[in-house]
Amino acid sequence: MERIPIIIAEVSSSYFSVARYSGGATIQGELYIYHPERDILVKGDWDKYYHRLQWEDFLNAVKSGQKPTLPKKVKTKKQEQKNITPSLFD
């Protein structure tokens, strides 16, 4: 069984360097998103974990191949207010 990589590192100096200009690439049918701060491509379904976890925790999850459970986001008052839509009929 062929393993699909979750992270592709050193993008700028590799065959995948064109992904820097378009923000990502589709490689073997999988979407990868480019992150210039670390010069890496992250598989699309792992991108939210990259953003929400500390770097070391993200790497440990990638090494294990198991997606961790993410803590629920706490809504701010501004987000709660957006969910309340005024009605013309009240």
C-alpha positions as CSV (number, residue, x, y, z in Angstrom):
1,M,0.0,0.0,0.0
2,E,1.4,3.4,-1.0
3,R,1.5,6.0,1.7
4,I,0.5,9.5,0.7
5,P,2.7,12.2,2.4
6,I,1.0,14.7,4.7
7,I,3.8,17.2,4.6
8,I,6.2,18.1,1.8
9,A,9.1,20.1,3.2
10,E,11.7,22.4,1.5
11,V,9.3,23.3,-1.3
12,S,11.3,26.2,-2.6
13,S,14.3,24.0,-3.5
14,S,12.3,21.1,-5.0
15,Y,10.3,20.1,-8.0
16,F,7.2,21.5,-6.2
17,S,8.5,25.1,-6.0
18,V,5.8,26.2,-8.5
19,A,3.3,25.7,-5.6
20,R,4.7,28.8,-4.0
21,Y,3.2,31.0,-6.6
22,S,-0.3,29.5,-6.7
23,G,-0.7,28.8,-2.9
24,G,-0.7,25.1,-3.3
25,A,-0.8,22.1,-5.7
26,T,-2.7,19.0,-6.5
27,I,-0.3,16.1,-6.3
28,Q,-1.5,12.6,-7.2
29,G,-5.1,13.7,-6.9
30,E,-4.6,15.2,-3.4
31,L,-4.8,18.9,-2.6
32,Y,-1.8,20.4,-0.8
33,I,-1.7,24.0,0.6
34,Y,1.5,26.0,0.7
35,H,2.6,27.7,4.0
36,P,5.5,30.1,3.3
37,E,6.4,30.6,6.9
38,R,7.8,27.0,7.1
39,D,8.2,26.5,3.3
40,I,6.0,23.4,3.4
41,L,3.0,21.9,1.6
42,V,0.3,20.4,3.9
43,K,-2.3,17.9,2.7
44,G,-5.6,19.7,2.5
45,D,-7.5,17.5,5.0
46,W,-4.7,18.2,7.6
47,D,-4.6,22.0,7.1
48,K,-7.0,22.8,9.9
49,Y,-4.8,20.7,12.3
50,Y,-1.7,22.7,11.1
51,H,-3.5,25.9,12.0
52,R,-5.0,24.9,15.3
53,L,-2.2,22.8,16.9
54,Q,1.3,23.8,18.1
55,W,4.0,22.8,15.7
56,E,5.4,20.0,17.8
57,D,1.9,18.6,18.4
58,F,1.1,18.7,14.7
59,L,4.3,16.9,13.9
60,N,3.6,14.2,16.4
61,A,0.1,13.7,14.9
62,V,1.6,13.5,11.4
63,K,4.1,10.9,12.6
64,S,1.4,8.8,14.1
65,G,-0.9,9.3,11.1
66,Q,-3.8,9.8,13.5
67,K,-5.8,13.0,13.4
68,P,-6.3,14.3,16.9
69,T,-9.5,15.7,18.3
70,L,-9.5,19.4,18.3
71,P,-10.7,21.5,21.1
72,K,-14.0,23.3,20.4
73,K,-13.7,26.9,19.5
74,V,-15.1,29.4,22.0
75,K,-17.5,31.8,20.3
76,T,-16.8,35.5,20.9
77,K,-19.6,37.9,21.6
78,K,-19.1,39.3,18.1
79,Q,-19.6,35.9,16.5
80,E,-22.7,35.3,18.7
81,Q,-24.2,38.6,17.6
82,K,-23.7,37.7,13.9
83,N,-25.9,34.6,14.5
84,I,-28.8,36.7,15.7
85,T,-30.6,38.1,12.7
86,P,-33.3,40.7,13.4
87,S,-36.7,39.8,12.1
88,L,-39.1,42.3,10.5
89,F,-42.0,40.4,11.9
90,D,-41.3,40.5,15.6
